[in-house]
Amino acid sequence: MGKEENYFNFSDSDNFSKHVGIEMLEITEKSARAKLNIQEHHLNGVNIVHGGALFTLADLVFGALGYVHDQKAVSVNASISYFKAVSSGTLIAEGKLVTLTPKFGSYSVQISDEEGNIVAVFQGLGYRRQQAMVQ
């Protein structure tokens, strides 16, 4: 099994993101992309995508980026800023590695709508545990 296939095994084993309907599109050493086709169950009480759904989309990309460096990374800090309300269509989350040290990884994830408008921006800091990932 190639390294890229191992990355996708990470997202395949994430039961919550599968339940929500997130599809991982691409995972590399320094970037990752996922999409969410907005459904009625993603909407909140004012008929826009729930902030938790947006956070979950970004968090899966963040987690995938932490996984590709062959260590169990756990989130120690994460924040999200919401810029645009959406209620239909497809959302794309694109994440990138900002910096990597032996103990920490910093990542940024941008969520955009189908027209490329920024919906939200997520920043995450992961603690890189020294224990290697179990295959």
MDAnalysis code that builds the backbone (N, CA, C; Angstrom):
import MDAnalysis as mda
import numpy as np

u = mda.Universe.empty(405, n_residues=135, atom_resindex=np.repeat(np.arange(135), 3), trajectory=True)
u.add_TopologyAttr("name", ["N", "CA", "C"] * 135)
u.add_TopologyAttr("resid", np.arange(1, 136))
u.add_TopologyAttr("resname", ["MET", "GLY", "LYS", "GLU", "GLU", "ASN", "TYR", "PHE", "ASN", "PHE", "SER", "ASP", "SER", "ASP", "ASN", "PHE", "SER", "LYS", "HIS", "VAL", "GLY", "ILE", "GLU", "MET", "LEU", "GLU", "ILE", "THR", "GLU", "LYS", "SER", "ALA", "ARG", "ALA", "LYS", "LEU", "ASN", "ILE", "GLN", "GLU", "HIS", "HIS", "LEU", "ASN", "GLY", "VAL", "ASN", "ILE", "VAL", "HIS", "GLY", "GLY", "ALA", "LEU", "PHE", "THR", "LEU", "ALA", "ASP", "LEU", "VAL", "PHE", "GLY", "ALA", "LEU", "GLY", "TYR", "VAL", "HIS", "ASP", "GLN", "LYS", "ALA", "VAL", "SER", "VAL", "ASN", "ALA", "SER", "ILE", "SER", "TYR", "PHE", "LYS", "ALA", "VAL", "SER", "SER", "GLY", "THR", "LEU", "ILE", "ALA", "GLU", "GLY", "LYS", "LEU", "VAL", "THR", "LEU", "THR", "PRO", "LYS", "PHE", "GLY", "SER", "TYR", "SER", "VAL", "GLN", "ILE", "SER", "ASP", "GLU", "GLU", "GLY", "ASN", "ILE", "VAL", "ALA", "VAL", "PHE", "GLN", "GLY", "LEU", "GLY", "TYR", "ARG", "ARG", "GLN", "GLN", "ALA", "MET", "VAL", "GLN"])
u.atoms.positions = np.array([
    [0.841, -1.177, 0.000],
    [0.000, 0.000, 0.000],
    [0.882, 1.235, 0.000],
    [0.614, 2.162, -0.921],
    [1.395, 3.389, -1.025],
    [1.053, 4.363, 0.086],
    [1.945, 5.340, 0.275],
    [1.752, 6.327, 1.342],
    [0.452, 7.103, 1.156],
    [0.114, 7.479, -0.086],
    [-1.122, 8.227, -0.319],
    [-2.339, 7.399, 0.081],
    [-2.308, 6.088, -0.173],
    [-3.417, 5.235, 0.241],
    [-3.552, 5.226, 1.753],
    [-2.434, 5.232, 2.479],
    [-2.480, 5.293, 3.937],
    [-3.175, 6.566, 4.400],
    [-2.923, 7.677, 3.731],
    [-3.554, 8.935, 4.099],
    [-5.070, 8.814, 3.982],
    [-5.529, 8.197, 2.898],
    [-6.963, 8.065, 2.709],
    [-7.567, 7.090, 3.707],
    [-6.808, 6.113, 4.184],
    [-7.314, 5.235, 5.227],
    [-7.649, 6.032, 6.474],
    [-6.892, 7.095, 6.751],
    [-7.186, 7.965, 7.883],
    [-8.600, 8.535, 7.744],
    [-8.906, 9.122, 6.609],
    [-10.219, 9.743, 6.441],
    [-11.320, 8.690, 6.365],
    [-11.020, 7.522, 5.814],
    [-12.011, 6.453, 5.747],
    [-12.398, 5.947, 7.132],
    [-11.478, 6.033, 8.082],
    [-11.760, 5.544, 9.433],
    [-12.408, 6.600, 10.320],
    [-12.617, 7.810, 9.797],
    [-13.243, 8.877, 10.579],
    [-14.765, 8.754, 10.440],
    [-15.370, 8.050, 11.382],
    [-16.805, 7.763, 11.295],
    [-17.678, 9.002, 11.330],
    [-17.297, 10.000, 12.124],
    [-18.130, 11.198, 12.222],
    [-18.183, 11.955, 10.900],
    [-17.029, 12.156, 10.268],
    [-17.031, 12.906, 9.005],
    [-17.777, 12.143, 7.909],
    [-17.702, 10.822, 7.914],
    [-18.486, 10.033, 6.948],
    [-19.972, 10.229, 7.209],
    [-20.358, 10.220, 8.486],
    [-21.761, 10.402, 8.856],
    [-22.281, 11.764, 8.399],
    [-21.441, 12.770, 8.502],
    [-21.828, 14.123, 8.108],
    [-21.878, 14.265, 6.581],
    [-21.102, 13.455, 5.871],
    [-21.121, 13.481, 4.407],
    [-19.919, 14.143, 3.772],
    [-18.812, 14.220, 4.480],
    [-17.604, 14.846, 3.948],
    [-16.830, 13.835, 3.110],
    [-16.363, 14.283, 1.966],
    [-15.557, 13.448, 1.074],
    [-14.155, 14.030, 0.946],
    [-13.156, 13.232, 1.280],
    [-11.762, 13.654, 1.121],
    [-11.415, 13.554, -0.360],
    [-10.850, 14.632, -0.916],
    [-10.507, 14.676, -2.332],
    [-9.033, 14.443, -2.600],
    [-8.179, 15.010, -1.747],
    [-6.739, 14.946, -1.996],
    [-5.986, 15.139, -0.689],
    [-4.930, 14.355, -0.516],
    [-4.049, 14.519, 0.641],
    [-2.617, 14.367, 0.153],
    [-1.796, 15.389, 0.434],
    [-0.376, 15.325, 0.103],
    [0.415, 15.661, 1.365],
    [1.722, 15.733, 1.238],
    [2.569, 16.064, 2.391],
    [2.281, 17.452, 2.967],
    [1.851, 18.387, 2.131],
    [1.686, 19.768, 2.597],
    [0.307, 20.361, 2.356],
    [-0.623, 19.575, 1.799],
    [-1.952, 20.120, 1.549],
    [-2.990, 19.000, 1.551],
    [-4.244, 19.394, 1.723],
    [-5.351, 18.445, 1.684],
    [-6.606, 19.198, 1.250],
    [-7.528, 18.461, 0.593],
    [-8.788, 19.043, 0.142],
    [-9.920, 18.070, 0.440],
    [-11.060, 18.625, 0.840],
    [-12.255, 17.826, 1.081],
    [-13.464, 18.645, 0.649],
    [-14.582, 17.947, 0.426],
    [-15.794, 18.666, 0.027],
    [-16.986, 18.190, 0.831],
    [-17.974, 19.067, 0.902],
    [-19.233, 18.780, 1.561],
    [-20.352, 19.293, 0.664],
    [-21.204, 18.379, 0.214],
    [-22.397, 18.770, -0.521],
    [-23.465, 19.097, 0.521],
    [-23.891, 20.340, 0.546],
    [-24.814, 20.805, 1.577],
    [-26.170, 20.121, 1.410],
    [-26.630, 19.542, 2.510],
    [-27.934, 18.888, 2.576],
    [-28.770, 19.594, 3.645],
    [-30.049, 19.278, 3.683],
    [-30.942, 19.917, 4.646],
    [-30.470, 19.723, 6.089],
    [-29.910, 18.557, 6.409],
    [-29.490, 18.301, 7.796],
    [-28.235, 19.091, 8.195],
    [-27.593, 19.789, 7.246],
    [-26.449, 20.644, 7.571],
    [-26.884, 22.055, 7.970],
    [-28.166, 22.371, 7.815],
    [-28.664, 23.727, 8.066],
    [-29.090, 23.912, 9.515],
    [-28.876, 25.133, 10.014],
    [-29.289, 25.459, 11.380],
    [-30.689, 26.066, 11.385],
    [-31.087, 26.630, 12.521],
    [-32.429, 27.180, 12.684],
    [-32.741, 28.392, 11.839],
    [-31.745, 29.056, 11.273],
    [-31.991, 30.200, 10.384],
    [-31.686, 29.846, 8.930],
    [-31.659, 28.535, 8.638],
    [-31.561, 28.000, 7.279],
    [-30.224, 28.286, 6.581],
    [-29.139, 28.345, 7.355],
    [-27.797, 28.429, 6.768],
    [-26.962, 27.276, 7.344],
    [-25.850, 26.980, 6.692],
    [-25.017, 25.863, 7.160],
    [-24.570, 26.117, 8.592],
    [-24.776, 25.122, 9.423],
    [-24.427, 25.185, 10.836],
    [-22.917, 25.357, 10.996],
    [-22.512, 26.206, 11.913],
    [-21.090, 26.423, 12.171],
    [-20.363, 25.139, 12.523],
    [-21.043, 24.232, 13.194],
    [-20.434, 22.950, 13.545],
    [-20.122, 22.108, 12.321],
    [-20.954, 22.202, 11.289],
    [-20.690, 21.474, 10.042],
    [-19.455, 22.055, 9.356],
    [-19.341, 23.385, 9.355],
    [-18.164, 24.024, 8.764],
    [-16.901, 23.668, 9.548],
    [-16.999, 23.687, 10.870],
    [-15.850, 23.342, 11.699],
    [-15.435, 21.889, 11.454],
    [-16.410, 20.997, 11.351],
    [-16.113, 19.584, 11.114],
    [-15.402, 19.389, 9.783],
    [-15.854, 20.082, 8.743],
    [-15.206, 20.000, 7.430],
    [-13.751, 20.443, 7.530],
    [-13.516, 21.584, 8.151],
    [-12.145, 22.088, 8.297],
    [-11.310, 21.181, 9.188],
    [-11.912, 20.668, 10.250],
    [-11.187, 19.842, 11.207],
    [-10.730, 18.527, 10.581],
    [-11.517, 17.954, 9.674],
    [-11.083, 16.722, 9.007],
    [-9.852, 16.996, 8.146],
    [-9.842, 18.109, 7.427],
    [-8.679, 18.473, 6.608],
    [-7.470, 18.700, 7.509],
    [-7.660, 19.414, 8.601],
    [-6.607, 19.639, 9.593],
    [-6.056, 18.309, 10.110],
    [-6.938, 17.406, 10.471],
    [-6.517, 16.106, 10.976],
    [-5.749, 15.298, 9.945],
    [-6.197, 15.352, 8.691],
    [-5.500, 14.632, 7.621],
    [-4.096, 15.172, 7.437],
    [-3.946, 16.482, 7.507],
    [-2.617, 17.081, 7.364],
    [-1.698, 16.664, 8.504],
    [-2.226, 16.557, 9.700],
    [-1.424, 16.107, 10.826],
    [-1.032, 14.645, 10.705],
    [-1.859, 13.851, 10.089],
    [-1.615, 12.420, 9.947],
    [-0.504, 12.115, 8.945],
    [-0.351, 12.912, 7.908],
    [0.581, 12.563, 6.832],
    [2.032, 12.549, 7.261],
    [2.320, 13.078, 8.414],
    [3.708, 13.094, 8.866],
    [4.028, 11.903, 9.771],
    [3.202, 10.851, 9.676],
    [3.436, 9.564, 10.332],
    [3.539, 9.637, 11.850],
    [2.845, 10.566, 12.442],
    [2.768, 10.633, 13.892],
    [1.323, 10.867, 14.288],
    [0.970, 10.434, 15.490],
    [-0.361, 10.716, 15.994],
    [-0.379, 12.157, 16.484],
    [-1.001, 13.014, 15.736],
    [-1.104, 14.419, 16.134],
    [-2.477, 14.641, 16.766],
    [-2.500, 15.369, 17.849],
    [-3.755, 15.711, 18.506],
    [-3.881, 17.227, 18.558],
    [-5.084, 17.702, 18.387],
    [-5.332, 19.137, 18.378],
    [-5.140, 19.716, 19.771],
    [-4.381, 20.807, 19.838],
    [-4.235, 21.525, 21.105],
    [-4.892, 22.902, 21.035],
    [-5.157, 23.365, 19.821],
    [-5.850, 24.643, 19.660],
    [-6.424, 24.703, 18.254],
    [-7.633, 25.226, 18.156],
    [-8.249, 25.414, 16.846],
    [-9.213, 26.585, 16.936],
    [-9.253, 27.364, 15.866],
    [-10.200, 28.472, 15.807],
    [-10.722, 28.599, 14.388],
    [-11.899, 29.172, 14.274],
    [-12.497, 29.364, 12.955],
    [-13.173, 30.730, 12.930],
    [-13.061, 31.387, 11.784],
    [-13.756, 32.650, 11.554],
    [-14.706, 32.439, 10.388],
    [-15.947, 32.863, 10.561],
    [-16.984, 32.699, 9.537],
    [-17.175, 34.022, 8.808],
    [-17.156, 33.980, 7.482],
    [-17.237, 35.204, 6.688],
    [-18.479, 35.313, 5.819],
    [-19.054, 34.173, 5.425],
    [-20.173, 34.210, 4.487],
    [-21.135, 33.083, 4.824],
    [-22.418, 33.407, 4.895],
    [-23.439, 32.391, 5.134],
    [-23.810, 31.725, 3.812],
    [-23.978, 30.415, 3.851],
    [-24.423, 29.661, 2.677],
    [-25.503, 28.683, 3.106],
    [-26.370, 28.324, 2.160],
    [-27.435, 27.383, 2.488],
    [-27.612, 26.293, 1.441],
    [-26.832, 26.346, 0.361],
    [-26.938, 25.307, -0.659],
    [-25.622, 25.225, -1.427],
    [-25.498, 24.173, -2.213],
    [-24.315, 24.010, -3.053],
    [-23.287, 23.088, -2.435],
    [-22.051, 23.267, -2.844],
    [-20.933, 22.445, -2.392],
    [-19.868, 23.335, -1.781],
    [-19.319, 22.889, -0.675],
    [-18.225, 23.598, -0.016],
    [-16.937, 22.812, -0.207],
    [-15.851, 23.524, -0.449],
    [-14.529, 22.915, -0.594],
    [-13.633, 23.471, 0.501],
    [-12.992, 22.572, 1.239],
    [-12.020, 22.970, 2.263],
    [-10.631, 22.624, 1.745],
    [-9.759, 23.623, 1.722],
    [-8.384, 23.433, 1.273],
    [-7.450, 23.818, 2.403],
    [-6.655, 22.851, 2.838],
    [-5.750, 23.084, 3.944],
    [-4.309, 23.015, 3.512],
    [-3.466, 23.717, 4.274],
    [-2.035, 23.677, 3.972],
    [-1.234, 23.720, 5.263],
    [-0.071, 23.140, 5.188],
    [0.880, 23.191, 6.287],
    [1.448, 24.600, 6.363],
    [1.434, 25.184, 7.556],
    [2.035, 26.499, 7.771],
    [3.455, 26.326, 8.280],
    [3.614, 25.533, 9.336],
    [4.949, 25.262, 9.882],
    [4.920, 23.938, 10.630],
    [6.070, 23.289, 10.664],
    [6.186, 21.993, 11.313],
    [7.466, 21.952, 12.130],
    [7.337, 21.594, 13.409],
    [8.488, 21.407, 14.285],
    [8.416, 19.979, 14.821],
    [9.426, 19.529, 15.536],
    [9.356, 18.175, 16.073],
    [8.146, 17.937, 16.996],
    [7.646, 18.980, 17.650],
    [6.533, 18.797, 18.583],
    [5.193, 19.352, 18.110],
    [5.201, 20.314, 17.180],
    [3.958, 20.951, 16.776],
    [3.854, 21.108, 15.261],
    [2.620, 21.104, 14.787],
    [2.329, 21.429, 13.395],
    [1.241, 22.479, 13.381],
    [1.415, 23.487, 12.558],
    [0.423, 24.539, 12.419],
    [-0.148, 24.467, 11.009],
    [-1.482, 24.541, 10.916],
    [-2.161, 24.356, 9.639],
    [-3.254, 25.400, 9.469],
    [-3.506, 25.773, 8.218],
    [-4.558, 26.705, 7.880],
    [-5.492, 26.029, 6.885],
    [-6.800, 26.193, 7.100],
    [-7.797, 25.604, 6.197],
    [-8.761, 26.707, 5.783],
    [-8.965, 26.829, 4.479],
    [-9.907, 27.803, 3.935],
    [-11.083, 27.050, 3.325],
    [-12.295, 27.436, 3.687],
    [-13.506, 26.851, 3.121],
    [-14.100, 27.857, 2.154],
    [-14.386, 27.386, 0.935],
    [-14.955, 28.251, -0.103],
    [-16.223, 27.624, -0.665],
    [-17.085, 28.492, -1.226],
    [-18.275, 27.987, -1.912],
    [-17.924, 27.690, -3.372],
    [-18.930, 27.319, -4.157],
    [-18.698, 26.919, -5.552],
    [-18.141, 28.040, -6.425],
    [-18.400, 29.286, -6.043],
    [-17.902, 30.427, -6.810],
    [-16.525, 30.874, -6.356],
    [-15.977, 30.198, -5.353],
    [-14.660, 30.571, -4.848],
    [-14.682, 31.615, -3.753],
    [-15.872, 32.002, -3.289],
    [-15.980, 32.961, -2.190],
    [-15.578, 32.298, -0.884],
    [-14.803, 32.985, -0.081],
    [-14.371, 32.439, 1.202],
    [-15.553, 32.441, 2.170],
    [-15.851, 31.265, 2.704],
    [-16.934, 31.085, 3.666],
    [-16.383, 31.124, 5.085],
    [-15.230, 30.482, 5.305],
    [-14.633, 30.431, 6.643],
    [-13.146, 30.136, 6.532],
    [-12.408, 30.537, 7.557],
    [-10.975, 30.249, 7.652],
    [-10.721, 29.636, 9.027],
    [-10.012, 28.522, 9.037],
    [-9.714, 27.731, 10.240],
    [-8.209, 27.706, 10.445],
    [-7.780, 27.873, 11.679],
    [-6.364, 27.730, 12.057],
    [-6.291, 26.645, 13.112],
    [-5.365, 25.708, 12.944],
    [-5.229, 24.632, 13.913],
    [-3.777, 24.389, 14.297],
    [-3.584, 24.043, 15.548],
    [-2.271, 23.687, 16.059],
    [-2.363, 22.278, 16.618],
    [-1.510, 21.387, 16.105],
    [-1.519, 20.007, 16.556],
    [-0.237, 19.656, 17.288],
    [-0.374, 18.914, 18.376],
    [0.778, 18.395, 19.101],
    [1.144, 17.059, 18.467],
    [2.396, 16.924, 18.068],
    [2.876, 15.726, 17.386],
    [3.438, 14.751, 18.404],
    [2.680, 13.720, 18.700],
    [3.130, 12.707, 19.646],
    [4.272, 11.917, 19.045],
    [5.174, 11.467, 19.855],
    [6.357, 10.749, 19.370],
    [6.050, 9.327, 18.936],
    [4.917, 8.804, 19.341],
    [4.530, 7.440, 18.969],
    [4.128, 7.411, 17.498],
    [4.697, 6.491, 16.733],
    [4.372, 6.360, 15.317],
    [2.949, 5.852, 15.148],
    [2.345, 6.162, 14.001],
    [1.003, 5.700, 13.688],
    [1.009, 4.184, 13.543],
    [-0.018, 3.539, 14.009],
    [-0.162, 2.088, 13.876],
    [-0.758, 1.816, 12.506],
    [-0.153, 0.928, 11.764],
    [-0.635, 0.599, 10.422],
    [-1.623, -0.536, 10.471],
])
